[in-house]
Amino acid sequence: MVASRIACEDWVARKETIDGKPALHIYLELNGDYMEEALETELNTTCPKRPGYRDLTAMMDIHPLMVTVLKPGSFNKFARARHAAGLELAQQKPRRMNACEDDINELSGQKIRRPVLSG
């Protein structure tokens, strides 16, 4: 995200299959000062300069980048929930690359159903 100059609080990315084609799906929380409208322009300027991206779009006729903008405070809320659950500092942030489905759903604000352990 640094190379793209997109001002964001935090982000995670993972490989997904969308309409039967591989994609890199980036979930990001924009910085309060960054306009969401500028996101597409910035990515369309930055990504085609990368050889791997350029090759995929040219040879396979796919556009492998998908971006979902998360609500402000998503990563902070995620960390607070982990802290309240007693998890250590290293476990209070989602994995940046290939984040699991539960973490993506929680960041997106979707309810997560976890099994209840009976003792």
C-alpha angles and dihedrals in degrees: 000000000000093000091052093053090225109155106226136156094222142327145199129199136195142171113257137170112237119183089346094304128106117252139176105230115199120195112195141171109218122225112253090248096053121092115227090216090063091056097079093045092050094048093046088053098044105038100054088059090065111091096219093051092045091051093051094050093046102041101033101027092231132128101215099188123094124172130198118190112216125213117268111272095025096126093042091051090048092052094046091052091051092047091050089051089057098250119154121255094261090057096049094083126058120246107273095219122047096358113195123256093252092054092048091049092049092049089049091053096248120144114254122211112209123182115257112234114223118208 
